[in-house]
Every structure is written in structure tokens, then in C-alpha cells.
């Protein structure tokens, strides 16, 4: 018996498997669970042959149903072209963690990227995506389109579809636009900065609804247009990703960090605390899964902690969860800059789902701190609060040394499951 379809929705997303990273998973998981509620998602994305992906993770393809319609288009990608000419190691990503921003080459590249590709270097996909989106909308009689960013150029596709076809348009933002922490690094001229801000404002004004991942991002956008159209749907975790994993006590006290650690991540207090703990004879590992800026590694070296550092290069998503479950604590660091209270990384929710204690460093009045507190899953400590951070870390070490086992706390956490978050999205879709 064919399943009843109450509504079809077109989701336009640049990042889609085989691309890796937390941003991919947001709409991959929504597309996975929407059919349970008789909503058929249709995906429009870029052809991987043309895409400028930061990471590849083919393991995520397991969540793509064979029944899911996925359309891919070509794109003009200057980053791919530059990568072939200059080498991948010279192409910046993740807040410029992998390059020396002071080099003449990188200054020139950042200026070109910031001023000749507005709002970003993936805007070359828009022409192809818009044409295909029109075909899909007409063929499948779609009246609701969702665009998700970054890249924020994707929002301009939704804006044009709104103007030309008058469809219902929902813009989803995983990050700020002109207030992103590395925005100043793009070296915009005054004119380009004004053009970019105008594009941001027009998208916010013309979208029928705007989904954001947290309270602070909602406040940021609300201050720009002062309209009651913002809906918070956080990132989350997929319970099915965690079913096959069990806690394995590590041989040494192990603090794990997943993702990028760039120059904006202030870990000075954490380093001092770890240095003091090491001087007491405690043996431990600080494990990074992902990209770590050279400057950060030098900080570890300067305090004699480099021998305690273990680096695991980017790995498939399922394997990264395995590493969580072989940890004593999980390190979360919020970049240190004005306006950072709204940062809610996707990894936070997987940290929560694992049940491993979270050691957070960042604004204690931010969105991430509030969630950790509500879920009773750890602590958030100010960048300079060495005293309380030390007390907390030492309490975790003692707990681990006493071999008291692994404690799960999933009561509050369950509301961040991908299935439960999809019900929030469903409410919005049925109104548009």
C-alpha cells in the first residue's frame, strides 16, 4: 500500500552527502524523519563533482532513503579551481584554521573571496540551482521551499524563487551572516560590506518564516528587521546513531574534543589547569578529532603538554561517536569574540547524547551554557575562571580514578533528538 503524502517540500541545501560535517546532518536527518509524518522532502543540492566540500564522509549516505528524490546540478566553484592551482592545503576553511592568515598569498585570496564573491565563494551554484528548482516546483506542484545556510548564497535562491513564483519560503540559518566570527577576515570594502548587509536584510524581510538554531541568533536577526517571524529549532542528535555504541573506560583519563580548534578558541585557562594537574603526577590524554590550528599546538608545546595531545584527523561520523564513548570528559570551546553567546555547535548535542561529562569553556550566559545546565550534563566556565575549572576537572578525574562507571542522563536531552525536532519542523510546514 502506497503511503499517503500530505505535502511535498523542496529543501535546497549545498551541503549533502558525500559532504561531511555537522551542517550536512541537520537536513539529512530532517529528510530522514519527515516521511514518518507523511511529508515528502525533495532535495536539491550541488553535484559532488563540482562541489567545494570541506570534508568528505560517505558514511552519512546510509541515512538517505532509496525513495528520497535527490536532484543535483553543476556549479561554478572558484575554490575548486584554486585548489587545483594552489593545492588544497592553501585553501582556507573552518574559520581559516588551516592557513597562515598573515601570508601575502592568503591576504590576497581573502580579499578576492570577500569582495568578488558576494556573499560567498559558492554563489556560482545559484544560477544552476534556481533553474532546477523551478522545474521541480512545477513538476511536483510544490508550494513550500526551504533554503538552508551557510553558504548564505543559498538564501538568494529562495529569495529569487519567492519573487518569481510567489511560493511559501522558509529560510533556515545555522550560523550568523554578517556577524559570523571570521567576517572581518574577509577584508570587505565598505561598499561590499553594505551590499552584503542589504542582501542579508532582504532575505530576512522577504522570507515567510526564518528558522534559527538558537535564542541568540534569533535576537541577532530580530534586531535587524524587528518582525515576529523567527522560529528556534536547534540542532540535535539522531538516537539511531548511538544505538550500537557502549561506553568503554579508557586506560588513561581522556578528554576528547571534536571539530575545529582555530585561533579564536581561547584555551589559556584550560592549559594552565591541565599543566597544574600534570605537575601533580596525573597522566591524561587530550584528544582532538579534527583540525587544530598550528598556533594552538604551539600553546600546548609552550606549557609542556604536547606529549599529552593525541590528534585524530577527520574520520567518518559513526567513528567519531565511538571516540566519544571511549572518553572520560568532552571538551567544548566557544570562540572568544563579541557576540559569541549564540554559538550552538552541532557537536554539543552529540556530546549530550553520549552522556559523557562536558567541560565547556565560553560565555556562562550563552545558549550552549544554558542547554548544558538544563540537561545537567557538565559545566561551562568563563575563559579566565581557572579556579572553578580546576575544581571541576579534578572532580571528574577522581570520579574516573574511583572507577564509578559511566552515568547517563537522558531525560532533558531527549527533546534534542532528531525525531522530536522534526515534529517542531512539522508544525511549521503544516502552516505553510
N, C-alpha and C positions, 0 to 999 in steps of 0.2 A: 504494500500500500504506500503510495507516494505521500510524503509528509506535506502537511499544509503550510503554505507560506503566506504570512500576514503582510509582509513588507520586504522590499529589497532596498538595500542601501549601498551606495558606492563609496568605498574607502580609498582615498588617494594617499599613498604613502611611498616616499622614496625608499625608505629602508624596509627591506623584506628579505627573508632567507633566499640565498645563502649568506646575506649580510649578518654579522653578529652584533652583539651589544644589547644593552638594556632597552634602547629605543625601539628596536625591532620587535621585542617581545610584547610591548603594550598592545598593538593592534593585531599581532599574530594571535594573541590569547583571546582578545575580544572576538576575532573571527572564528576562533575555535568554539567558543561557547554560545555565540548568538543564535546558531541554528537550533539549540535546545529550546529557545523561546520563539520559534517559528519566524525568525528574522533571517533572511538570506543576505549575507555580506558578499559583495563582489569587489575584488581587489584590483586596483590599477597601480602598477609600480614600474620601475625602470628595468630595462633588460640588463642582467648582470654583466653581459659582455661590454656594456657601455658605462657601467656604474663606477663611481669613485667610492668604494666601500672602505671604511677604516679597518674593519675586521671581517673575517670570514668564519662562519660557524654553520656548517651543513647539518649539524645535529638538530638544529631548530626546525628543519624541514619535516620532522616526524609529526609536528603539530598541524601540518597542512592537510586537510581532508581531501581525498581524491574528488569529492563532489564540489569543492570550492572553486569558483571561477576566478582565475588569476590572469590578468592581461598585462603584458609587458611591452614597453615601447623603447625605441632608441633614444639617445640623448647626446648632446654635445657636452663633453666633460673636459674642461681645461686642466683639471687636476690630474686626470689620467694621462693627458698629453705631457704635462710637466713631469709626471712620474717616470715616463719612458725616457724623457730627455735628461733629467737631472738625477734620476734614481729615487726610489721610494723613500729612502732614508732622509731625503731633503724636502719631502712634502710634509708640512705640519699637520698635526691632528691632535685631538684631545686637549685643547687649550694650549697648544704649542709646546707640549711637554717633550717632544722628541727632537727638537731642533734648538740651535743657539739663536735666540731672537736678536742678538746683537750683531750677528754677522751681516755683512753688506748684502749678500745674496738674499737672506731672509727678510731684511728690511725692504728690499725691492719687491720681493714676492708678496709680502704682506700689503704693501701699498697698492700693487696691481690688483690683488684679490679684493681689497677693501673698496677700491674706487672704480674698478671697471666691471665688476660683477655684483650687481645690487639686486637683492640683499645678500646674495652669497654665490659661491662658485658653482652651484648646481642649478642655477637658473636656466641653463641650457636645456634642461629636461622639459621645461614648461610648455613650449610650443608643441612638442610631440604628445605630451600628456593631455593637454587641453583638447587636441583634435580627437584623440582616442576616447576621452571622457564623454565628449558629445555623442559619439557613436554608441557607446554603452548606455548612456542615459536614454537615448531614443529607442534603442533596440529592446531594452528591458523595462522601459517605462518607469524609470527611477525618478522619484521626486525628492529624495534626500541624499545629499553628498556630504562626506566628512573629509576634511583635509587635515593632516597631522604634521607637525613640525617640531624640531628642525629636520631638514633645512627649511627656513622660513619662506623661501621662494615658492615652496609648495602651496602656501596660503594664497599666493597670487593666482594660482589655477582656480581655486574655489571662488575667488573674487570675480574673475572673468566669467565663470560659469553662472554665477549669480546675476551678473549684469546682462548676459546674453540670453540665458534660458529661464531666469527667474525661479530657479529651483530653491528648495529649502537647504540652507548651507550651515553646517556646524564646523567651526574651526577649533581644532584641538592643539593645545600648546603644552609641550613637555618642558620647555625652557623659556626664559625671557627672550625678547627680541633685541631691542636696542639697549637693554640693560644687562645683557649677559656679561659675565665677569671678564671675558677677554676682549670685549668690544673695542676698548681703546687700543689694543694691539693691532687692529686692522688699519690704523693710520688714515681714517677717513678725512677728506677735506670737509670744510664747513658745508659746502653745497651738497655733497653726497650724504653727509650726516642728516641734513634737512630733508633730502629726498627719501632717505630710508625711514626716518621718523614719520613722514607723511604716509608712506606705504603701510607702515605698522598701524597707524591710526585709522586708515581707510578700511583695512581688513577688520579691525575690531568694531568699527561702526557698521559695516555692511553685513557681517555675519549675523545669522539669525540667533545663534547661540554660540558661546565660547566656552569650551571645556578647558580647565586648567588642572594641574596636578596637585596644587596646594593652596593654602589660605593666603600666603604672602604674595604669590604670583597673581592671585585674584585681586588683591589690594593694589598691586602694581598696575595692572591693566585698568582697573576701575578708576584710578587716579587720572588716567589718560582720556577716558571717554565718559565716565560717570553715568553708565547705563546698567540697568539690572538685567544683564543677560549672561552672567558668568556662573558656571556650574563646576564644582570641585569633584573630580573623580581621580583619586590618587593612582599611582602605580601599585603593583601588588605582587603576589606570588601565586604560582599555579600549584595547588596541592598535589597534583599528579606527578610533578617533577620531584617531589620529596618522598613519595611512597616507597621507593626502592632503597632508600638510604637509612643507615642506622649510625648512631654515634659510636666512634672509635676513639678511645682515650689515647692521645699522643704520648710518646715516650718522654718528651720534654714539654714544659709549659709553652704553648704555641699561640701566638697572636696572629691572626690572618687578616689581611686587607685585600679586597678585590677591586680591580679597576685602575684608573689613572691616578698617579700622585705627581702633581705638577708644582711649579714654583709658588703658586698661590696657596698651597696647603701648608699651613703653619703648624709644624710638629715640634717646635723648640722645647716646649714643656714636656711633651711625651718623651723626647730624647733624654732630657735631664733626669726624669723619673726612672727611665729604664737604665740609665747609666748608674744611678744610685742603687737600684735593685741588683744590678750586676755586681757592684762592689761588695754586696753582702754575701756573695757566693751563689746567687741563684742563677741557674743555667736555663736559658729560654731561647725561643726562636721567634723572630718577627718575619712572617712570610707574606710576600707580595705576589699577587696573581694579576699580572697586567704590566702596564708601562710605568716606570719610575724615572722621573727626571734625574739627570746626572747631578744636578745641584743637591737633590735630596740624598742621593747616595753619598755625596761628599760630607753632608751633615752627619750621617751615621759614622763615616770614617773618622771625622774630627773628634768624636766622643768615644771612639774605641768600640763601636757597636757593629761595625761592618761584618765581623765574623759571626754575628748573631742573625744576620739577614739572609733570608732564602728568597730567591726570585724565581717565579714560575712564569714563563711567557704565556701569552694569551692561549687559552685552552677552550674546548667546547663547553657549553653551558652546563650540561649534566656533570661533567668532570669538576667544574668549579664548585658545584654543590657538594660533591664528595669531599672536597678540601674543607668546606665549612664544617662538615661533620667530624673532621679529624682535628678540630681546633679547641683550645681552652677558652679563648676570647676572640671577639671580632672587632677590628679597628675601623671606625668610621670617622673620617675627617672632612669637615665642611671648609671649602676655600675661604681664606681670610680676606674679605673686602667688604665695602659698604653694600648693603642690600642682599647679604647672603642668608638672611633668615628664611627665605623661601626655598632654599635648595633641598629637594627631596629626591635623592638618587634612587634609581630602581633597586640597587643592591640592598638598601635599608630594609625593604620588605622581605627579601630573601634571608637577610640576617635574622629578622624577626621570626620567620617561619622555621628556621633551624633550631631555635630555642637556645642557642649559644649566647652567653652574656655579651652585650655590646659595650665597647669602650668608645664613647663619642667625644670628639674634640671640635668645638664650634660654638655658635651662639646658644646660650642656655635658654633664650626666649624665642628660638626659632621653631619652624614647623617640625623638623626632624626630632628636636628635643622633646617637643610636646607628645609626639607619637611614641617615642621610646618610654617616656614617663607613663603614658596611659596604658601601655602594654606591659609595664613593669619588666622591661627586657634589658635593662642596663642603666647607664648614666651618661649624661652629656656634661662636659667640663669646658669651661672657658679656656681660651688659648694660653692664658698665664696662670691658671689655677693648678699649680704643681702640688699643693698640699692635699686637696681632695682627690685629685687624680692618683696620687701615690697611694693614698689610703685605700682607694677602690681597687687598684691593681694588686696591691698586696693582699687584700681580702680574697680576690679571685685566685691568686697563687696559693694561698693557704687552703682554700676550698679544694683546689686541684690536688695539692700535696696530701690532703686528708683522704683523697680518693672517694669523695662523697657521691660520685656519679654525675650523671647528666640530668638536669632538671628542665622539663618542658613547661611552657606556659602559653597555651594557645587560645585562651578564652577571648581576650580582646583582639587578638591577632586575626581571628577568622574573618573579620569584616574586610580584611585586605586580600582575601583570596580572589583569584581572577573570576571565579564563577559569581561570587557575591558582588563584585564590582560591575560585572556585566548586567546584573539586574538594575544597577543605578543607570547604566547607559540605556537600557531598555526603556525605562520611564521617559527618558529624554526623546528617544527615537519615536515612541508612540504618539508624541505630541507634535512631531514634525514630518 
